């Protein structure tokens, strides 16, 4: 009788494992939700690294603020707005950005403060966000090993 119960338990376990694998495969192929930008939109960065905030300042300008946290304070990072197939627009140079936490090092490279926080804001023409169905803000470490990105978004056109 014990052998019969063991076989039933093994059968139930096999079904659960197959169901979990099937669910994982489905969710990996599931398309991402793309946020349509509103007057002010806040999107999370991957792996709990903070948020980005996009705020329309006028009919043709948008402020993009990166509020990154848990970065390596000894590393430097570049921040880029990327679209479907385009190379993207880098944050910088110093005349075009406001750095609230951390500092700018060079033209388009930033270093977080000693707590790993980096807060940078850049005003962009709205046309930077036009013509793409899936955009992101991406943060790369200098060595390109660490890649942090926002949830995808697009301009409502």
N, CA and C of each residue as an Amber inpcrd file, in Angstrom:
protein
   471
   0.8230000  -1.1920000   0.0000000   0.0000000   0.0000000   0.0000000
   0.8660000   1.2550000   0.0000000   1.9820000   1.2100000   0.6730000
   2.8890000   2.3440000   0.7270000   3.4600000   2.6310000  -0.6640000
   3.7330000   1.5690000  -1.4110000   4.2850000   1.7390000  -2.7610000
   3.2720000   2.4470000  -3.6560000   2.0040000   2.1500000  -3.5280000
   0.9540000   2.7860000  -4.3300000   0.8520000   4.2770000  -4.0150000
   0.9330000   4.6560000  -2.7410000   0.9110000   6.0690000  -2.3480000
   2.1300000   6.8090000  -2.8760000   3.2790000   6.1310000  -2.8390000
   4.5010000   6.7500000  -3.3570000   4.3720000   7.0260000  -4.8490000
   3.7830000   6.0730000  -5.5890000   3.6030000   6.2710000  -7.0320000
   2.6410000   7.4260000  -7.3140000   1.5740000   7.5250000  -6.5140000
   0.6270000   8.6330000  -6.6890000   1.3200000   9.9680000  -6.4320000
   2.1030000  10.0300000  -5.3440000   2.8260000  11.2630000  -5.0190000
   3.7980000  11.6210000  -6.1350000   4.4880000  10.6220000  -6.6730000
   5.4330000  10.8440000  -7.7600000   4.7070000  11.3530000  -9.0110000
   3.5350000  10.7920000  -9.2790000   2.7380000  11.2330000 -10.4250000
   2.2800000  12.6700000 -10.2660000   1.8170000  13.0430000  -9.0810000
   1.3810000  14.4160000  -8.8110000   2.5640000  15.3670000  -8.9440000
   3.7070000  14.9790000  -8.4230000   4.9050000  15.8050000  -8.5200000
   5.3050000  16.0150000  -9.9820000   5.2410000  14.9690000 -10.7940000
   5.5910000  15.0830000 -12.2170000   4.6540000  16.0560000 -12.9250000
   3.3590000  15.9820000 -12.6230000   2.3870000  16.8990000 -13.2360000
   2.6930000  18.3390000 -12.8210000   3.0050000  18.5610000 -11.5660000
   3.3240000  19.9140000 -11.0990000   4.5770000  20.4600000 -11.7740000
   5.5910000  19.6310000 -11.9220000   6.8220000  20.0700000 -12.5790000
   6.5490000  20.4260000 -14.0300000   5.7890000  19.5960000 -14.7280000
   5.4560000  19.8920000 -16.1240000   4.6470000  21.1750000 -16.2420000
   3.7130000  21.3920000 -15.3400000   2.9070000  22.6150000 -15.3620000
   3.7740000  23.8360000 -15.1160000   4.7120000  23.7530000 -14.1830000
   5.6020000  24.8870000 -13.8920000   6.4880000  25.1900000 -15.0840000
   7.0260000  24.1530000 -15.7330000   7.8760000  24.3680000 -16.9110000
   7.0740000  24.9890000 -18.0430000   5.8630000  24.5320000 -18.2310000
   5.0140000  25.0780000 -19.2880000   4.7010000  26.5430000 -19.0220000
   4.4080000  26.8800000 -17.7660000   4.1040000  28.2750000 -17.4140000
   5.3240000  29.1640000 -17.6380000   6.5120000  28.6890000 -17.2760000
   7.7330000  29.4530000 -17.4630000   7.9980000  29.7000000 -18.9340000
   7.8280000  28.7050000 -19.7600000   8.0580000  28.8560000 -21.1960000
   7.0740000  29.8520000 -21.7930000   5.8230000  29.8030000 -21.3560000
   4.8320000  30.7460000 -21.8740000   5.1710000  32.1700000 -21.4790000
   5.5770000  32.3900000 -20.2350000   5.8430000  33.7500000 -19.7840000
   7.1140000  34.3110000 -20.4160000   8.0790000  33.4480000 -20.8010000
   9.2780000  33.9370000 -21.4610000   8.9800000  34.4490000 -22.8620000
   7.9840000  33.8910000 -23.5330000   7.6350000  34.3040000 -24.8930000
   6.5550000  35.3700000 -24.9100000   6.0540000  35.7510000 -23.7580000
   4.9790000  36.7340000 -23.6670000   5.5190000  38.1200000 -24.0100000
   4.8360000  38.8500000 -24.8930000   5.3140000  40.2000000 -25.2360000
   5.2110000  41.1430000 -24.0350000   6.1510000  42.0840000 -23.9750000
   6.1610000  43.0440000 -22.8740000   5.0590000  44.0790000 -23.0490000
   4.5200000  44.5280000 -21.9530000   3.5860000  45.6440000 -21.9980000
   4.3700000  46.9210000 -22.2430000   3.8920000  47.7450000 -23.1580000
   4.5380000  49.0090000 -23.4700000   3.6700000  50.1250000 -22.9210000
   4.2440000  50.9580000 -22.0590000   3.5180000  52.0600000 -21.4390000
   3.4060000  53.2230000 -22.4120000   2.1910000  53.7460000 -22.5720000
   1.9690000  54.9540000 -23.3650000   2.2110000  56.1380000 -22.4370000
   3.0830000  57.0510000 -22.8450000   3.4510000  58.1730000 -21.9890000
   2.2910000  59.1300000 -21.7670000   2.1450000  59.5620000 -20.5410000
   1.1740000  60.5770000 -20.1390000   1.9410000  61.8570000 -19.8230000
   1.2750000  62.8500000 -19.2430000   1.9530000  64.1090000 -18.8970000
   3.1570000  63.8420000 -18.0020000   2.9810000  63.0010000 -16.9900000
   4.0910000  62.5360000 -16.1580000   3.9510000  61.0240000 -16.0240000
   5.0110000  60.3100000 -16.3440000   5.0020000  58.8490000 -16.2770000
   6.2380000  58.4000000 -15.5220000   6.0520000  57.4590000 -14.6030000
   7.1650000  56.8910000 -13.8520000   7.2520000  55.4110000 -14.1830000
   8.4460000  54.9670000 -14.5580000   8.6840000  53.5760000 -14.9250000
   9.8260000  53.0120000 -14.0930000   9.7120000  51.7470000 -13.7260000
  10.7460000  51.1020000 -12.9190000  11.9400000  50.6950000 -13.7760000
  13.0950000  50.7460000 -13.1540000  14.3090000  50.2030000 -13.7580000
  14.4110000  48.7330000 -13.3750000  15.0910000  47.9530000 -14.1760000
  15.2130000  46.5170000 -13.9210000  15.9280000  46.2320000 -12.6070000
  15.5940000  45.0940000 -12.0400000  16.2510000  44.5350000 -10.8560000
  16.2930000  45.4760000  -9.6590000  15.2450000  46.2870000  -9.4810000
  15.1510000  47.1550000  -8.3070000  16.1560000  48.2820000  -8.2620000
  16.5910000  48.7480000  -9.4220000  17.5990000  49.8060000  -9.4770000
  17.0100000  51.2080000  -9.5170000  15.7380000  51.3800000  -9.1800000
  15.1640000  52.7150000  -9.1310000  14.0930000  52.9360000 -10.1800000
  13.9280000  54.1930000 -10.6030000  12.8800000  54.5600000 -11.5530000
  13.3890000  55.6220000 -12.5250000  12.6420000  55.7870000 -13.6040000
  12.8180000  56.9500000 -14.4520000  11.4890000  57.6930000 -14.4480000
  11.5710000  58.9930000 -14.6040000  10.3650000  59.8300000 -14.6310000
  10.4200000  60.6780000 -15.9000000   9.3800000  60.5820000 -16.7110000
   9.2720000  61.3660000 -17.9360000   8.1610000  62.3850000 -17.7410000
   8.4780000  63.6570000 -17.9140000   7.5210000  64.7370000 -17.6860000
   7.5330000  65.6750000 -18.8770000   6.3690000  65.8780000 -19.4790000
   6.2650000  66.8230000 -20.5880000   6.2370000  68.2280000 -20.0230000
   7.2100000  69.0480000 -20.4110000   7.3510000  70.4150000 -19.8980000
   6.5910000  71.4090000 -20.7640000   6.5290000  71.1550000 -22.0460000
   5.7990000  72.0200000 -22.9750000   5.3670000  71.1490000 -24.1410000
   4.8100000  71.7610000 -25.1540000   4.3050000  70.9620000 -26.2720000
   5.4280000  70.2950000 -27.0660000   6.6710000  70.7070000 -26.8590000
   7.7440000  70.0930000 -27.6430000   8.9890000  69.7440000 -26.8230000
   8.8530000  69.5800000 -25.5090000  10.0000000  69.2040000 -24.6750000
   9.5660000  68.2200000 -23.5910000  10.4580000  67.2900000 -23.2850000
  10.1860000  66.3020000 -22.2410000  11.4280000  66.1750000 -21.3580000
  11.2000000  66.1940000 -20.0560000  12.2680000  66.0020000 -19.0880000
  12.3380000  64.5140000 -18.7480000  13.5400000  63.9520000 -18.8610000
  13.7330000  62.5530000 -18.4890000  14.6720000  62.5370000 -17.2910000
  14.1450000  62.0660000 -16.1670000  14.9240000  61.9770000 -14.9330000
  15.2120000  60.5150000 -14.6270000  16.4610000  60.2250000 -14.3550000
  16.8860000  58.8860000 -13.9660000  17.2020000  58.9420000 -12.4840000
  16.4960000  58.1520000 -11.6940000  16.7200000  58.0660000 -10.2580000
  17.1870000  56.6390000  -9.9720000  18.4810000  56.4010000 -10.2180000
  19.0520000  55.0530000 -10.0910000  19.6230000  54.8600000  -8.6970000
  19.5230000  53.6460000  -8.2100000  20.0590000  53.3050000  -6.8890000
  20.6720000  51.9070000  -6.9480000  21.4070000  51.5730000  -5.9100000
  22.0740000  50.2650000  -5.8030000  23.0850000  50.0360000  -6.9180000
  23.7280000  51.1070000  -7.3840000  24.7890000  50.9870000  -8.3830000
  26.1290000  50.8180000  -7.6660000  27.1230000  50.3840000  -8.3940000
  28.4670000  50.2600000  -7.8380000  29.0780000  51.6600000  -7.7690000
  29.3500000  52.1960000  -6.5690000  29.8790000  53.5530000  -6.4430000
  31.2460000  53.7440000  -7.0990000  31.9680000  52.6510000  -7.3520000
  33.3000000  52.7560000  -7.9520000  33.2580000  52.6820000  -9.4760000
  32.1110000  52.3430000 -10.0270000  31.9840000  52.1960000 -11.4710000
  31.4230000  53.4710000 -12.0880000  31.6000000  53.6220000 -13.3880000
  30.9900000  54.7370000 -14.1180000  29.9710000  54.1730000 -15.0930000
  28.9940000  55.0080000 -15.4490000  27.8580000  54.5540000 -16.2420000
  27.5240000  55.5510000 -17.3430000  26.9890000  55.0410000 -18.4380000
  26.4160000  55.8950000 -19.4700000  24.9070000  55.6630000 -19.4770000
  24.1560000  56.7070000 -19.8480000  22.6960000  56.6310000 -19.8850000
  22.2600000  56.9750000 -21.2970000  21.4220000  56.1220000 -21.8870000
  20.9980000  56.3030000 -23.2700000  19.5010000  56.0670000 -23.4020000
  18.8580000  56.8910000 -24.2180000  17.4590000  56.6850000 -24.6020000
  17.5150000  55.9250000 -25.9180000  16.9730000  54.7110000 -25.9580000
  17.0430000  53.8980000 -27.1610000  15.6510000  53.6410000 -27.7330000
  15.6090000  53.4520000 -29.0420000  14.3650000  53.1270000 -29.7320000
  14.4800000  51.7930000 -30.4340000  13.5070000  51.5090000 -31.2990000
  13.4440000  50.2240000 -32.0010000  14.7690000  49.8460000 -32.6570000
  15.1910000  50.6210000 -33.6260000  16.3840000  50.2870000 -34.3920000
  17.4620000  51.3550000 -34.3120000  17.1870000  52.4300000 -33.5940000
  18.1460000  53.5340000 -33.5800000  19.2190000  53.3120000 -32.5250000
  20.3380000  54.0070000 -32.7140000  21.4370000  53.9020000 -31.7700000
  21.1230000  54.5420000 -30.4320000  20.3290000  55.5950000 -30.4350000
  19.9250000  56.2230000 -29.1990000  20.5320000  57.5890000 -28.9800000
  20.0770000  58.2260000 -27.9150000  20.5390000  59.5540000 -27.5160000
  21.1500000  59.4250000 -26.1350000  22.4180000  59.8200000 -26.0060000
  23.1150000  59.7230000 -24.7260000  22.8470000  60.9470000 -23.8590000
  22.7920000  60.7360000 -22.5480000  22.7090000  61.8380000 -21.6030000
  24.0630000  62.5380000 -21.5830000  24.0550000  63.8570000 -21.6450000
  25.2630000  64.6580000 -21.6140000  25.2690000  65.5950000 -22.7960000
  26.2450000  66.4460000 -22.9170000  27.3190000  66.7620000 -21.9740000
  26.7990000  67.5670000 -20.7750000  27.7110000  68.0460000 -19.9760000
  27.3850000  68.7090000 -18.7170000  26.3960000  69.8600000 -18.8870000
  26.4880000  70.5970000 -19.9930000  25.5920000  71.7420000 -20.2220000
  24.1370000  71.3070000 -20.3970000  23.9150000  70.0330000 -20.7420000
  22.5650000  69.5520000 -21.0360000  21.9230000  68.7520000 -19.9060000
  22.6390000  68.5240000 -18.8280000  22.0970000  67.6930000 -17.7490000
  22.1690000  68.4060000 -16.4070000  21.2800000  68.0210000 -15.5240000
  21.3460000  68.4150000 -14.1150000  21.6190000  67.1460000 -13.3230000
  22.7330000  67.1270000 -12.6100000  23.0940000  65.9720000 -11.7950000
  22.7760000  66.3270000 -10.3500000  21.8310000  65.5990000  -9.7500000
  21.4030000  65.8600000  -8.3760000  22.1230000  64.9690000  -7.3650000
  22.4260000  63.7350000  -7.7740000  23.2120000  62.8080000  -6.9420000
  24.2390000  62.1610000  -7.8510000  25.4640000  62.0680000  -7.3880000
  26.5380000  61.5550000  -8.2110000  27.1930000  62.7110000  -8.9480000
  27.9570000  62.3800000 -10.0010000  28.6430000  63.4270000 -10.7610000
  28.8550000  62.9770000 -12.1980000  29.0800000  63.9720000 -13.0690000
  29.4100000  63.6740000 -14.4560000  30.9270000  63.6270000 -14.5750000
  31.4020000  62.6080000 -15.3110000  32.8310000  62.4160000 -15.5140000
  33.0320000  62.3730000 -17.0290000  33.6050000  63.3950000 -17.5980000
  33.7330000  63.4430000 -19.0480000  32.4560000  63.9680000 -19.6800000
  32.2420000  63.6450000 -20.9320000  31.0960000  64.1780000 -21.6880000
  29.7880000  63.4660000 -21.3820000  29.8120000  62.1220000 -21.3630000
  28.5640000  61.3660000 -21.2350000  28.6820000  60.2010000 -20.2540000
  29.5600000  60.3250000 -19.2830000  29.7660000  59.2720000 -18.3000000
  29.4690000  59.8200000 -16.9080000  28.7940000  59.0030000 -16.0930000
  28.3650000  59.4300000 -14.7630000  28.8630000  58.4540000 -13.7180000
  29.1430000  58.9930000 -12.5200000  29.5440000  58.1570000 -11.3950000
  28.5690000  58.3920000 -10.2520000  28.0120000  57.3050000  -9.6840000
  27.0980000  57.4540000  -8.5540000  27.8110000  57.9930000  -7.3150000
  27.0220000  58.4480000  -6.3440000  27.6120000  58.8810000  -5.0820000
  28.1060000  57.6680000  -4.3020000  28.6760000  57.9000000  -3.1290000
  29.2690000  56.7980000  -2.3670000  28.2550000  55.7820000  -1.8520000
  26.9540000  56.0970000  -1.9580000  25.8960000  55.1540000  -1.5630000
  25.3340000  54.4030000  -2.7700000  25.8620000  54.6690000  -3.9690000
  25.3950000  53.9770000  -5.1710000  24.1850000  54.6210000  -5.8260000
  23.9120000  55.8910000  -5.4710000  22.7680000  56.5960000  -6.0470000
  23.2220000  57.5430000  -7.1490000  22.4310000  57.6080000  -8.2070000
  22.7030000  58.5070000  -9.3190000  21.3760000  59.1010000  -9.7710000
  21.2670000  60.4150000  -9.6860000  20.0550000  61.1070000 -10.1270000
  20.4560000  62.1590000 -11.1430000  19.9980000  61.9520000 -12.3840000
  20.3610000  62.8090000 -13.5020000  19.0940000  63.1690000 -14.2660000
  18.9940000  64.4390000 -14.6710000  17.8420000  64.9010000 -15.4480000
  18.3480000  65.5570000 -16.7270000  17.6370000  65.2790000 -17.8310000
  17.9840000  65.9080000 -19.0970000  16.7020000  66.2820000 -19.8360000
  16.6550000  67.5150000 -20.3290000  15.5240000  67.9980000 -21.1160000
  15.7960000  67.6680000 -22.5810000  14.8230000  67.0450000 -23.2250000
  14.9770000  66.6080000 -24.6120000  13.8450000  67.1440000 -25.4670000
  14.1080000  67.3920000 -26.7380000  12.9980000  67.7190000 -27.6230000
  12.0970000  66.4860000 -27.7740000  10.8200000  66.7100000 -27.8950000
   9.8640000  65.6110000 -27.9990000  10.1790000  64.7050000 -29.1860000
  10.7870000  65.2340000 -30.2280000  11.0800000  64.4350000 -31.4260000
  12.0110000  63.2580000 -31.1170000  12.7690000  63.3310000 -30.0220000
  13.6300000  62.2170000 -29.6180000  12.7910000  60.9750000 -29.3380000
  11.5490000  61.1770000 -28.8810000  10.6780000  60.0610000 -28.5240000
   9.7340000  59.6560000 -29.6540000   9.7790000  60.3350000 -30.7720000
   8.8470000  60.0610000 -31.8680000   9.3920000  58.9960000 -32.8140000
   8.4630000  58.3040000 -33.4620000   8.8090000  57.3680000 -34.5130000
   9.2540000  55.9980000 -34.0540000   9.1210000  55.6910000 -32.7990000
   9.5260000  54.3850000 -32.2940000   8.3750000  53.7680000 -31.5080000
   8.1450000  52.4810000 -31.7210000   7.0600000  51.7920000 -31.0190000
   7.4940000  51.2050000 -29.6830000   8.8080000  51.1980000 -29.4160000
   9.2940000  50.6200000 -28.1640000  10.5950000  51.3050000 -27.7930000
  10.5320000  52.1360000 -26.7700000  11.7150000  52.8660000 -26.3060000
  12.0620000  52.4290000 -24.8900000  13.2910000  52.7010000 -24.4980000
  13.7610000  52.4170000 -23.1400000  14.8200000  53.4470000 -22.7690000
  15.0220000  53.5940000 -21.4770000  16.2130000  54.2710000 -20.9810000
  17.1150000  53.1500000 -20.4840000  18.3580000  53.1400000 -20.9730000
  19.3040000  52.0900000 -20.6060000  20.5120000  52.7030000 -19.9180000
  20.9800000  52.0270000 -18.8870000  22.1560000  52.4450000 -18.1330000
  23.1750000  51.3210000 -18.2400000  24.3560000  51.6440000 -18.7750000
  25.4200000  50.6560000 -18.9370000  26.6150000  51.0530000 -18.0850000
  27.2060000  50.0560000 -17.4310000  28.4790000  50.3150000 -16.7650000
  29.5420000  50.5070000 -17.8380000  30.6130000  51.1690000 -17.4660000
  31.6740000  51.4860000 -18.4270000  32.1780000  50.2450000 -19.1470000
  32.2850000  49.1400000 -18.4160000  32.7840000  47.8940000 -19.0110000
  31.6850000  47.1060000 -19.7280000  30.4710000  47.6570000 -19.7660000
  29.3110000  47.0510000 -20.4460000  28.8720000  45.7320000 -19.8040000
  29.3810000  45.4280000 -18.6090000  28.9820000  44.1980000 -17.9380000
  27.6070000  44.3710000 -17.3020000  27.3810000  45.5070000 -16.6490000
  26.0970000  45.7490000 -15.9940000  25.2010000  46.5580000 -16.9220000
  23.9890000  46.0360000 -17.1810000  23.0140000  46.7140000 -18.0340000
  21.6990000  46.8010000 -17.2750000  21.2500000  48.0270000 -17.0860000
  19.9900000  48.2820000 -16.3930000  19.0860000  48.9870000 -17.3880000
  17.8230000  48.6140000 -17.4210000  16.9400000  49.2690000 -18.3810000
  15.5700000  49.5060000 -17.7800000  14.8980000  50.5050000 -18.3430000
  13.5440000  50.8130000 -17.9110000  12.5720000  49.8650000 -18.6010000
  11.3710000  49.8670000 -18.0790000  10.2810000  49.1840000 -18.7830000
  10.0850000  49.9180000 -20.1130000   9.6000000  49.2360000 -21.1480000
   9.4280000  49.8930000 -22.4450000   8.2960000  50.9290000 -22.4300000
   8.4470000  51.9470000 -23.2700000   7.4380000  52.9930000 -23.3640000
   7.3950000  53.5420000 -24.7790000   6.3560000  54.2890000 -25.0860000
   6.2810000  54.9760000 -26.3690000   5.4300000  56.2220000 -26.2400000
   5.6240000  57.1170000 -27.1540000   4.8900000  58.3590000 -27.2170000
   3.5510000  58.0940000 -27.8780000   2.4790000  58.6160000 -27.3140000
   1.1500000  58.4460000 -27.9140000   1.0490000  59.4310000 -29.0770000
   1.0660000  58.8980000 -30.2990000   1.0530000  59.7720000 -31.4810000
  -0.2450000  59.6490000 -32.2320000
